């Protein structure tokens, strides 16, 4: 009887162990079966927040589950990033942020309570935004080539604005200074709006941002959009040359906005989320995310594979790290 009981217990254990992968797979296939939270490390109303809410709405329609956006701004996006990095790796807490959170901010602080490369699981790039350069009407130049010539003839006279030390525009213009041999003076602001106000008012000569920030003011003649920092011209600005075309070989600056999960999230769950984000991006109905939100603002849909995204992440991390070190900026 004892031998029979031992045999029965052993057989039952073996059957349970054999069934575990199937059970786990079934659980992952059922994702999501409850509320999914997308953390945005910016204040409500910011570009990332607006985009995140739009994506959340469409994912909710696909999944048949509520997808909510929770804003956790502060400390250079590290508050929201740390929250997600330390959340359960089950796919129900995600992070939606721009490249600064993952490849710039980690180099600006001496110590963080998470590792930007290992404590997140890359899902996909949702969209890319090419930065553009805008000049104040007070600057005596109508093209980027003329601007470069003017700065070289008048070193230290042009002030450029950004929305803070270590911000993407700040570092991007510092990169331009290095590559083109320019002497420009940086004035950091506490946001894009006050910097833009001073650009229009002539107190700042140069500013860099995504085109939507400048679009209405450029069309109204209040400032001059003179160059695109991407590899090609924007479809929304076919007559505006790239920085490379304007005489600075190799200069490109593109912001990307991506979805991440906590490190250790099961691969099938990550693939499920990515596949459904791709569905959102490939929807070409008039009211779709791409047609209604991305195209009017000159933004390019993403959808990179997890492997492609992971590889790009490491490359960009190293690239921005070198730039931050050369500029010597720290936020602590």
Protein Blocks (a to p, Z undefined) as FASTA:
>chain_A
ZZmmmmmmmmmmmmmmmmmmmmmmmmmmmpccbdcddddfbdehiaklmmmmmmmmmmmm
mnopacdddddeeehhlmmmmmmmmmccehpaccdddfklmmmmmmmpfbdcbdfklmpc
cfbdfbdcdddddddfklgcfbfklmmmmmmmmghkaccddebehiaklmmmmmmmmmno
pacdddddebjklmmmmmmnopafbdcddfklmmmmmmnopaccfbdcbfbdcfklmmbc
cfklnopghiacdddddddddehiafklmmmmmmmmmmmmmpccfklmklmmmmmnopac
ehiafklmmmmmmmmmmmmmmmmmmnopafZZ
